């Protein structure tokens, strides 16, 4: 069993095109995320991209790139193709860190790896936190989630769930973990109307009866760069 850290890095994001090559504090977003990933313990670290610009940036900081200009509907589909192409062992742990997840919590990745090592079921493992920040909760770019008593996701949404909530709400952080054998099946799973409407790739697992286990963390300083306003806020915070 090996641990593979993969960062999907699509250049032409629908909501914020070219965001991964935007520069702040002397580095592009993808450089910040990739260099932070280097602090983890792993057997391999790869950037999966469709962009020659991103490929050049990442290779200049000494990180390996899997390049494929084929269009995929989401990062998980791209990783599924990568896993098959590189012949990862079925029991390898694949950690998917979103390329725009600036300052992602390192402890979250460690928790996901441990979760996958002890689980006897075929699962997706991910991380969440709770907040009462109304601005964050109302932002459609903040993905909300409700879980069952065992911490497994019931549903993810860009809308506020549960409806009418006035207290804390669980927010999803863009990091996933799975075994290669499950990831290899992803492209063959049926895609639901919910996934298309929400534009959330993790809903494909739920629709196909794959548990998505959500590990709650408390303190973190990560921020998903989903819009120009997110980038402006990040730049302002660094002054």
Backbone as CSV, one residue per row, in Angstrom:
resi,resn,N_x,N_y,N_z,CA_x,CA_y,CA_z,C_x,C_y,C_z
1,UNK,0.843,-1.197,0.000,0.000,0.000,0.000,0.884,1.256,0.000
2,UNK,0.721,2.078,-1.025,1.460,3.330,-1.105,0.501,4.515,-1.043
3,UNK,1.035,5.644,-0.616,0.229,6.858,-0.533,0.607,7.786,-1.675
4,UNK,-0.388,8.122,-2.488,-0.189,8.978,-3.651,-0.937,10.297,-3.438
5,UNK,-0.205,11.391,-3.430,-0.829,12.708,-3.322,-0.978,13.266,-4.727
6,UNK,-2.220,13.540,-5.130,-2.482,14.042,-6.471,-3.249,15.371,-6.368
7,UNK,-2.795,16.363,-7.120,-3.465,17.665,-7.143,-3.995,17.913,-8.553
8,UNK,-5.310,17.795,-8.755,-5.865,18.116,-10.078,-5.829,19.631,-10.290
9,UNK,-5.340,20.047,-11.452,-5.130,21.477,-11.687,-5.599,21.850,-13.087
10,UNK,-6.874,22.136,-13.197,-7.459,22.556,-14.468,-7.304,24.061,-14.620
11,UNK,-6.846,24.509,-15.769,-6.591,25.946,-15.949,-7.872,26.736,-16.162
12,UNK,-8.749,26.228,-17.019,-9.925,27.006,-17.410,-11.114,26.708,-16.512
13,UNK,-11.000,27.135,-15.254,-12.103,26.980,-14.305,-13.315,27.783,-14.783
14,UNK,-14.492,27.192,-14.648,-15.714,27.860,-15.106,-15.991,29.134,-14.334
15,UNK,-15.840,29.076,-13.014,-16.179,30.232,-12.174,-15.073,31.284,-12.111
16,UNK,-13.811,30.870,-12.247,-12.689,31.799,-12.139,-11.548,31.297,-13.024
17,UNK,-11.648,31.542,-14.351,-10.638,31.047,-15.286,-9.228,31.528,-14.939
18,UNK,-8.261,30.639,-15.134,-6.835,30.942,-14.931,-6.460,31.244,-13.483
19,UNK,-7.339,30.896,-12.554,-7.073,31.255,-11.158,-5.812,30.592,-10.616
20,UNK,-5.497,29.385,-11.085,-4.369,28.658,-10.518,-3.020,29.269,-10.862
21,UNK,-2.990,30.148,-11.865,-1.725,30.803,-12.202,-1.707,32.262,-11.751
22,UNK,-2.753,32.669,-11.031,-2.742,34.005,-10.449,-1.684,34.050,-9.353
23,UNK,-0.968,35.160,-9.271,0.160,35.267,-8.349,-0.181,36.140,-7.151
24,UNK,0.189,35.669,-5.972,0.148,36.502,-4.766,1.267,36.043,-3.838
25,UNK,1.784,36.985,-3.094,2.900,36.706,-2.193,4.056,36.001,-2.917
26,UNK,4.258,36.388,-4.181,5.404,35.909,-4.938,5.253,34.573,-5.636
27,UNK,4.110,33.901,-5.466,3.914,32.587,-6.081,2.494,32.458,-6.616
28,UNK,2.326,31.598,-7.591,0.986,31.303,-8.103,0.238,30.435,-7.090
29,UNK,-1.073,30.395,-7.238,-1.898,29.576,-6.338,-1.458,28.119,-6.387
30,UNK,-1.229,27.594,-7.585,-0.858,26.185,-7.689,0.502,25.927,-7.042
31,UNK,1.400,26.878,-7.091,2.687,26.712,-6.407,2.499,26.648,-4.898
32,UNK,1.676,27.531,-4.358,1.418,27.531,-2.915,0.878,26.170,-2.470
33,UNK,-0.102,25.654,-3.213,-0.731,24.385,-2.833,0.255,23.226,-2.996
34,UNK,0.986,23.207,-4.101,1.928,22.122,-4.363,3.068,22.099,-3.343
35,UNK,3.599,23.261,-3.009,4.700,23.323,-2.038,4.232,22.931,-0.642
36,UNK,2.992,23.234,-0.323,2.456,22.802,0.971,2.303,21.279,0.993
37,UNK,1.890,20.717,-0.134,1.739,19.266,-0.222,3.069,18.552,-0.015
38,UNK,4.174,19.194,-0.358,5.495,18.585,-0.198,5.844,18.352,1.271
39,UNK,5.104,18.997,2.177,5.354,18.823,3.603,4.772,17.516,4.140
40,UNK,3.962,16.849,3.340,3.308,15.613,3.763,4.223,14.405,3.567
41,UNK,3.872,13.306,4.201,4.563,12.035,3.969,3.836,11.291,2.852
42,UNK,4.563,10.901,1.824,3.927,10.254,0.681,4.955,9.437,-0.086
43,UNK,4.446,8.580,-0.968,5.305,7.815,-1.858,5.449,8.496,-3.211
44,UNK,4.451,9.273,-3.585,4.554,10.058,-4.816,3.646,11.272,-4.726
45,UNK,4.086,12.340,-5.385,3.329,13.591,-5.442,3.256,14.014,-6.901
46,UNK,2.034,14.226,-7.389,1.834,14.560,-8.795,0.837,15.699,-8.942
47,UNK,1.061,16.528,-9.942,0.058,17.493,-10.375,-0.556,16.941,-11.644
48,UNK,-1.878,16.825,-11.693,-2.587,16.329,-12.874,-3.226,17.514,-13.581
49,UNK,-2.731,17.857,-14.759,-3.204,19.086,-15.401,-3.426,18.925,-16.896
50,UNK,-4.204,19.860,-17.434,-4.447,19.939,-18.876,-3.752,21.161,-19.471
51,UNK,-2.912,21.813,-18.669,-2.330,23.083,-19.063,-0.801,23.016,-19.151
52,UNK,-0.266,23.427,-20.281,1.188,23.487,-20.425,1.779,24.595,-19.557
53,UNK,1.004,25.642,-19.302,1.466,26.724,-18.423,1.648,26.204,-16.997
54,UNK,0.650,25.469,-16.506,0.752,24.900,-15.167,1.876,23.869,-15.121
55,UNK,1.990,23.074,-16.145,3.053,22.064,-16.225,4.427,22.718,-16.058
56,UNK,4.666,23.799,-16.755,5.962,24.482,-16.679,6.206,25.055,-15.292
57,UNK,5.181,25.688,-14.714,5.306,26.278,-13.377,5.674,25.220,-12.346
58,UNK,4.969,24.099,-12.390,5.153,23.050,-11.385,6.490,22.337,-11.559
59,UNK,6.861,22.065,-12.790,8.146,21.402,-13.020,9.316,22.285,-12.592
60,UNK,9.136,23.587,-12.656,10.184,24.511,-12.216,10.417,24.477,-10.712
61,UNK,9.466,23.945,-9.959,9.666,23.808,-8.509,9.907,22.345,-8.132
62,UNK,10.212,21.543,-9.134,10.662,20.182,-8.881,9.581,19.172,-8.567
63,UNK,8.363,19.393,-9.036,7.265,18.459,-8.787,6.835,17.820,-10.094
64,UNK,6.595,16.520,-10.043,6.243,15.755,-11.237,4.839,16.099,-11.722
65,UNK,4.661,16.031,-13.036,3.380,16.387,-13.650,2.861,15.229,-14.498
66,UNK,1.556,14.973,-14.400,0.860,14.084,-15.335,0.027,14.984,-16.218
67,UNK,0.411,15.100,-17.474,-0.261,16.009,-18.399,-1.189,15.249,-19.327
68,UNK,-2.415,15.740,-19.446,-3.382,15.190,-20.394,-4.356,16.305,-20.756
69,UNK,-4.407,16.652,-22.039,-5.275,17.763,-22.438,-6.698,17.324,-22.758
70,UNK,-7.005,16.060,-22.482,-8.381,15.599,-22.636,-9.267,16.322,-21.631
71,UNK,-10.487,16.626,-22.048,-11.415,17.331,-21.160,-12.148,16.332,-20.267
72,UNK,-12.104,16.579,-18.961,-12.820,15.767,-17.982,-13.863,16.640,-17.295
73,UNK,-14.924,16.014,-16.812,-15.996,16.793,-16.189,-15.621,17.295,-14.798
74,UNK,-14.619,16.656,-14.171,-14.207,17.054,-12.824,-12.826,16.493,-12.516
75,UNK,-12.261,16.946,-11.406,-10.941,16.497,-11.000,-10.878,15.017,-10.695
76,UNK,-11.940,14.457,-10.128,-11.935,13.040,-9.781,-11.872,12.171,-11.025
77,UNK,-12.550,12.581,-12.103,-12.445,11.850,-13.360,-11.010,11.888,-13.893
78,UNK,-10.362,13.038,-13.766,-8.975,13.171,-14.213,-8.068,12.234,-13.421
79,UNK,-8.288,12.166,-12.107,-7.476,11.283,-11.268,-7.738,9.823,-11.563
80,UNK,-8.961,9.495,-11.909,-9.293,8.117,-12.255,-8.510,7.684,-13.491
81,UNK,-8.437,8.576,-14.484,-7.669,8.281,-15.699,-6.178,8.160,-15.384
82,UNK,-5.691,9.030,-14.517,-4.284,9.006,-14.108,-3.942,7.686,-13.425
83,UNK,-4.792,7.265,-12.503,-4.548,6.039,-11.741,-4.435,4.830,-12.664
84,UNK,-5.310,4.779,-13.668,-5.269,3.672,-14.614,-4.024,3.760,-15.490
85,UNK,-3.694,4.959,-15.932,-2.552,5.147,-16.826,-1.234,4.783,-16.157
86,UNK,-1.113,5.094,-14.864,0.130,4.835,-14.142,0.131,3.486,-13.420
87,UNK,-0.952,2.750,-13.603,-1.043,1.386,-13.041,-0.810,1.341,-11.531
88,UNK,-1.473,2.234,-10.822,-1.381,2.199,-9.367,-1.961,0.883,-8.859
89,UNK,-1.403,0.377,-7.773,-1.927,-0.827,-7.149,-3.318,-0.546,-6.585
90,UNK,-4.177,-1.540,-6.625,-5.574,-1.356,-6.226,-5.714,-0.882,-4.784
91,UNK,-4.734,-1.234,-3.942,-4.819,-0.878,-2.525,-4.115,0.440,-2.200
92,UNK,-3.536,1.079,-3.194,-2.877,2.368,-2.952,-3.887,3.404,-2.489
93,UNK,-3.439,4.253,-1.590,-4.271,5.356,-1.104,-4.023,6.578,-1.974
94,UNK,-5.100,7.125,-2.527,-5.017,8.309,-3.367,-5.612,9.483,-2.603
95,UNK,-4.819,10.538,-2.427,-5.307,11.758,-1.784,-5.464,12.832,-2.846
96,UNK,-6.668,13.313,-2.987,-7.019,14.332,-3.973,-7.122,15.678,-3.252
97,UNK,-6.141,16.547,-3.482,-6.157,17.891,-2.895,-6.492,18.883,-3.998
98,UNK,-7.578,19.591,-3.854,-7.988,20.536,-4.882,-6.917,21.613,-5.085
99,UNK,-6.654,21.944,-6.339,-5.574,22.867,-6.667,-5.766,24.286,-6.193
100,UNK,-6.987,24.632,-5.769,-7.256,25.989,-5.294,-7.417,26.055,-3.775
101,UNK,-7.062,24.955,-3.079,-7.267,24.894,-1.623,-6.038,25.456,-0.906
102,UNK,-5.937,26.788,-0.892,-4.781,27.462,-0.312,-4.660,27.174,1.188
103,UNK,-3.446,26.850,1.615,-3.149,26.618,3.033,-4.008,25.495,3.626
104,UNK,-4.261,24.484,2.834,-5.088,23.367,3.299,-4.475,22.750,4.567
105,UNK,-5.309,22.241,5.475,-4.805,21.699,6.745,-4.065,20.372,6.555
106,UNK,-2.809,20.347,6.918,-2.005,19.132,6.780,-2.557,18.003,7.634
107,UNK,-3.070,18.343,8.820,-3.610,17.326,9.718,-4.809,16.630,9.084
108,UNK,-5.537,17.349,8.227,-6.694,16.762,7.567,-6.273,15.609,6.663
109,UNK,-5.180,15.811,5.927,-4.687,14.754,5.044,-4.234,13.545,5.858
110,UNK,-3.550,13.794,6.958,-3.098,12.704,7.823,-4.286,11.926,8.373
111,UNK,-5.342,12.642,8.757,-6.545,11.978,9.282,-7.223,11.116,8.218
112,UNK,-7.257,11.622,6.993,-7.867,10.873,5.896,-7.091,9.591,5.617
113,UNK,-5.770,9.686,5.596,-4.932,8.506,5.360,-5.174,7.452,6.433
114,UNK,-5.209,7.882,7.680,-5.466,6.941,8.783,-6.857,6.327,8.663
115,UNK,-7.826,7.124,8.267,-9.199,6.641,8.106,-9.259,5.529,7.065
116,UNK,-8.570,5.721,5.957,-8.582,4.723,4.886,-7.816,3.462,5.270
117,UNK,-6.791,3.615,6.083,-6.008,2.453,6.496,-6.794,1.521,7.413
118,UNK,-7.680,2.089,8.243,-8.403,1.260,9.212,-9.784,0.819,8.718
119,UNK,-10.306,1.489,7.693,-11.653,1.153,7.225,-11.685,-0.209,6.558
120,UNK,-12.684,-0.997,6.900,-12.862,-2.317,6.289,-13.814,-2.244,5.094
121,UNK,-14.384,-1.073,4.872,-15.312,-0.894,3.763,-14.665,-0.039,2.674
122,UNK,-15.244,-0.081,1.498,-14.798,0.768,0.396,-15.461,2.131,0.576
123,UNK,-14.676,3.125,0.946,-15.237,4.431,1.264,-14.438,5.548,0.594
124,UNK,-15.070,6.718,0.591,-14.371,7.972,0.334,-14.217,8.628,1.696
125,UNK,-13.068,9.207,1.948,-12.850,9.920,3.206,-12.567,11.386,2.899
126,UNK,-13.154,12.273,3.679,-12.960,13.696,3.450,-13.055,14.439,4.778
127,UNK,-12.965,15.767,4.735,-12.964,16.546,5.975,-13.983,17.682,5.926
128,UNK,-14.505,17.998,7.109,-15.471,19.088,7.245,-15.160,19.876,8.510
129,UNK,-15.766,21.037,8.628,-15.708,21.805,9.868,-17.042,22.528,10.023
130,UNK,-17.340,22.994,11.199,-18.593,23.715,11.426,-18.320,25.195,11.638
131,UNK,-19.274,26.016,11.222,-19.128,27.456,11.359,-20.493,28.101,11.594
132,UNK,-20.473,29.274,12.201,-21.696,30.078,12.353,-21.586,31.357,11.529
133,UNK,-20.538,31.450,10.716,-20.306,32.614,9.858,-21.400,32.682,8.785
134,UNK,-22.338,33.604,8.931,-23.483,33.672,8.026,-23.074,33.995,6.595
135,UNK,-22.035,34.819,6.437,-21.565,35.171,5.093,-21.015,33.938,4.388
136,UNK,-20.274,33.141,5.113,-19.702,31.919,4.556,-20.797,30.908,4.250
137,UNK,-21.741,30.784,5.154,-22.823,29.813,4.987,-23.689,30.147,3.777
138,UNK,-23.925,31.442,3.536,-24.787,31.853,2.423,-24.070,31.862,1.080
139,UNK,-22.742,31.731,1.091,-21.954,31.747,-0.141,-22.113,30.419,-0.879
140,UNK,-22.564,30.473,-2.140,-22.778,29.233,-2.902,-21.478,28.492,-3.203
141,UNK,-20.353,29.177,-3.085,-19.071,28.511,-3.296,-18.642,27.692,-2.081
142,UNK,-19.281,27.919,-0.941,-19.027,27.116,0.263,-19.959,25.905,0.230
143,UNK,-19.384,24.731,0.163,-20.193,23.522,0.027,-20.611,23.028,1.404
144,UNK,-21.919,22.961,1.600,-22.472,22.506,2.866,-22.754,21.001,2.835
145,UNK,-22.781,20.386,4.029,-23.007,18.951,4.098,-23.779,18.597,5.360
146,UNK,-24.617,17.590,5.266,-25.266,17.016,6.449,-24.817,15.557,6.542
147,UNK,-24.603,15.103,7.770,-24.063,13.754,7.981,-24.976,12.945,8.896
148,UNK,-24.808,11.631,8.855,-25.559,10.764,9.758,-24.794,10.606,11.074
149,UNK,-25.290,9.763,11.970,-24.691,9.642,13.301,-23.306,9.015,13.273
150,UNK,-22.947,8.391,12.163,-21.618,7.790,12.019,-20.645,8.694,11.260
151,UNK,-21.110,9.885,10.926,-20.255,10.835,10.224,-20.222,10.648,8.720
152,UNK,-21.132,9.821,8.188,-21.197,9.642,6.736,-22.131,10.675,6.112
153,UNK,-21.720,11.232,4.983,-22.493,12.291,4.338,-23.847,11.769,3.859
154,UNK,-24.872,12.564,4.123,-26.188,12.291,3.569,-26.381,13.060,2.274
155,UNK,-25.840,14.292,2.248,-25.949,15.119,1.044,-25.001,16.309,1.147
156,UNK,-24.496,16.728,-0.012,-23.701,17.944,-0.135,-24.491,18.935,-0.987
157,UNK,-24.379,20.216,-0.679,-25.114,21.201,-1.464,-24.450,22.575,-1.392
158,UNK,-24.693,23.357,-2.435,-24.265,24.757,-2.404,-25.300,25.623,-1.684
159,UNK,-26.485,25.064,-1.490,-27.528,25.742,-0.717,-27.311,25.479,0.766
160,UNK,-28.005,26.244,1.600,-27.892,26.048,3.047,-28.663,24.792,3.441
161,UNK,-27.954,23.848,4.030,-28.601,22.652,4.568,-28.081,22.412,5.991
162,UNK,-28.960,22.019,6.922,-30.395,21.849,6.731,-31.109,23.182,6.505
163,UNK,-32.238,23.132,5.802,-33.018,24.327,5.482,-33.414,25.068,6.750
164,UNK,-33.267,26.381,6.730,-33.691,27.196,7.855,-32.757,27.171,9.040
165,UNK,-31.576,26.598,8.870,-30.624,26.506,9.981,-30.214,27.892,10.466
166,UNK,-30.243,28.074,11.777,-29.835,29.349,12.380,-28.595,29.180,13.252
167,UNK,-28.126,27.949,13.379,-26.938,27.681,14.184,-25.747,27.354,13.316
168,UNK,-24.906,26.450,13.786,-23.707,26.084,13.039,-24.057,25.166,11.871
169,UNK,-23.290,25.287,10.832,-23.478,24.497,9.615,-22.141,23.853,9.258
170,UNK,-22.192,22.637,8.758,-20.975,21.917,8.375,-20.559,22.304,6.960
171,UNK,-19.282,22.671,6.812,-18.713,23.073,5.531,-17.662,22.051,5.098
172,UNK,-17.676,21.734,3.828,-16.740,20.761,3.278,-15.448,21.432,2.820
173,UNK,-14.303,20.779,3.069,-13.007,21.233,2.582,-12.597,20.332,1.420
174,UNK,-12.048,20.928,0.366,-11.777,20.207,-0.876,-10.613,19.242,-0.858
175,UNK,-10.681,18.245,-0.001,-9.682,17.180,0.053,-10.440,15.849,0.152
176,UNK,-10.052,14.886,-0.694,-10.681,13.569,-0.677,-9.616,12.484,-0.601
177,UNK,-10.009,11.336,-0.096,-9.126,10.182,-0.117,-9.909,8.939,-0.480
178,UNK,-9.280,8.041,-1.235,-9.909,6.778,-1.605,-8.825,5.797,-2.009
179,UNK,-9.176,4.521,-2.033,-8.265,3.520,-2.563,-8.332,3.571,-4.101
180,UNK,-7.245,3.199,-4.742,-7.176,3.269,-6.201,-8.261,2.416,-6.861
181,UNK,-8.608,1.284,-6.253,-9.609,0.413,-6.868,-10.979,1.094,-6.946
182,UNK,-11.301,1.940,-5.952,-12.561,2.677,-5.997,-12.472,3.824,-6.994
183,UNK,-11.365,4.529,-6.977,-11.178,5.637,-7.911,-11.272,5.156,-9.354
184,UNK,-10.736,3.971,-9.626,-10.769,3.433,-10.988,-12.199,3.208,-11.485
185,UNK,-13.139,3.045,-10.553,-14.525,2.787,-10.916,-15.318,4.068,-11.169
186,UNK,-14.756,5.201,-10.795,-15.520,6.454,-10.767,-16.145,6.809,-12.115
187,UNK,-15.373,6.701,-13.191,-15.873,7.115,-14.499,-17.000,6.221,-14.996
188,UNK,-17.126,5.018,-14.420,-18.201,4.104,-14.830,-19.465,4.286,-13.987
189,UNK,-19.372,5.059,-12.902,-20.536,5.300,-12.055,-21.553,6.164,-12.790
190,UNK,-22.813,5.935,-12.492,-23.867,6.761,-13.063,-23.809,8.169,-12.471
191,UNK,-24.025,9.162,-13.321,-24.046,10.559,-12.886,-25.494,10.990,-12.684
192,UNK,-25.782,11.585,-11.540,-27.151,11.995,-11.216,-27.421,13.430,-11.655
193,UNK,-28.704,13.768,-11.720,-29.082,15.160,-11.987,-28.621,16.067,-10.855
194,UNK,-28.532,15.508,-9.631,-28.072,16.300,-8.488,-26.639,16.768,-8.694
195,UNK,-25.798,15.865,-9.184,-24.399,16.223,-9.433,-24.299,17.336,-10.475
196,UNK,-25.099,17.223,-11.518,-25.071,18.234,-12.584,-25.569,19.584,-12.078
197,UNK,-26.651,19.562,-11.300,-27.229,20.807,-10.797,-26.317,21.487,-9.791
198,UNK,-25.771,20.708,-8.863,-24.913,21.262,-7.814,-23.476,21.501,-8.302
199,UNK,-23.092,20.805,-9.359,-21.707,20.812,-9.848,-20.757,20.377,-8.730
200,UNK,-21.096,19.215,-8.127,-20.314,18.645,-7.029,-20.007,17.185,-7.345
201,UNK,-18.733,16.894,-7.603,-18.325,15.571,-8.050,-18.525,14.483,-7.010
202,UNK,-18.496,14.845,-5.701,-18.630,13.842,-4.651,-20.037,13.233,-4.600
203,UNK,-21.014,13.919,-5.194,-22.372,13.385,-5.195,-22.482,12.117,-6.038
204,UNK,-21.542,11.914,-6.957,-21.573,10.690,-7.759,-21.330,9.468,-6.890
205,UNK,-20.484,9.614,-5.883,-20.252,8.501,-4.962,-21.528,8.185,-4.181
206,UNK,-22.164,9.204,-3.640,-23.380,8.981,-2.861,-24.474,8.356,-3.719
207,UNK,-24.610,8.829,-4.946,-25.654,8.316,-5.843,-25.439,6.840,-6.144
208,UNK,-24.177,6.418,-6.128,-23.835,5.029,-6.408,-23.559,4.221,-5.138
209,UNK,-24.100,4.709,-4.023,-24.102,3.987,-2.750,-22.716,3.769,-2.156
210,UNK,-21.783,4.676,-2.432,-20.464,4.618,-1.818,-20.437,5.586,-0.644
211,UNK,-20.168,5.121,0.577,-20.157,6.015,1.741,-19.055,7.077,1.621
212,UNK,-19.412,8.307,1.975,-18.432,9.387,2.050,-18.300,9.768,3.517
213,UNK,-17.221,9.320,4.136,-17.012,9.539,5.558,-16.399,10.910,5.793
214,UNK,-17.043,11.701,6.636,-16.618,13.079,6.882,-15.963,13.205,8.257
215,UNK,-14.693,13.556,8.260,-13.939,13.729,9.501,-13.984,15.203,9.892
216,UNK,-14.454,15.467,11.087,-14.562,16.848,11.534,-13.241,17.340,12.118
217,UNK,-12.794,18.514,11.645,-11.621,19.155,12.222,-12.050,20.499,12.802
218,UNK,-11.249,21.022,13.700,-11.644,22.253,14.376,-10.926,23.496,13.855
219,UNK,-9.627,23.544,13.999,-8.899,24.757,13.644,-8.165,24.608,12.324
220,UNK,-8.384,25.538,11.428,-7.659,25.539,10.163,-7.700,26.945,9.569
221,UNK,-6.775,27.214,8.665,-6.693,28.534,8.029,-6.773,28.430,6.513
222,UNK,-7.369,27.366,6.024,-7.438,27.189,4.578,-8.519,28.068,3.970
223,UNK,-8.346,28.358,2.687,-9.358,29.112,1.958,-9.405,28.593,0.527
224,UNK,-10.595,28.289,0.046,-10.769,27.859,-1.336,-10.878,29.091,-2.221
225,UNK,-10.023,29.174,-3.226,-10.039,30.328,-4.122,-11.013,30.036,-5.253
226,UNK,-12.254,30.472,-5.086,-13.296,30.201,-6.069,-13.692,31.415,-6.891
227,UNK,-13.243,32.587,-6.480,-13.639,33.815,-7.167,-12.552,34.866,-7.017
228,UNK,-12.668,35.929,-7.795,-11.715,37.029,-7.689,-11.793,37.677,-6.314
229,UNK,-12.974,37.659,-5.706,-13.126,38.227,-4.358,-12.363,37.406,-3.319
230,UNK,-12.326,36.088,-3.493,-11.544,35.236,-2.585,-10.070,35.594,-2.671
231,UNK,-9.602,35.816,-3.887,-8.195,36.163,-4.079,-7.892,37.537,-3.490
232,UNK,-8.807,38.476,-3.668,-8.623,39.809,-3.101,-8.590,39.750,-1.581
233,UNK,-9.447,38.946,-0.988,-9.481,38.796,0.460,-8.182,38.182,0.967
234,UNK,-7.675,37.199,0.223,-6.418,36.552,0.603,-5.276,37.536,0.547
235,UNK,-5.208,38.325,-0.507,-4.150,39.316,-0.662,-4.227,40.362,0.460
236,UNK,-5.448,40.760,0.788,-5.628,41.761,1.858,-5.155,41.209,3.185
237,UNK,-5.399,39.901,3.407,-5.002,39.296,4.675,-3.505,39.122,4.823
238,UNK,-2.781,39.139,3.698,-1.343,38.964,3.737,-0.585,40.277,3.917
239,UNK,-1.310,41.397,3.881,-0.663,42.704,4.022,-0.333,42.984,5.479
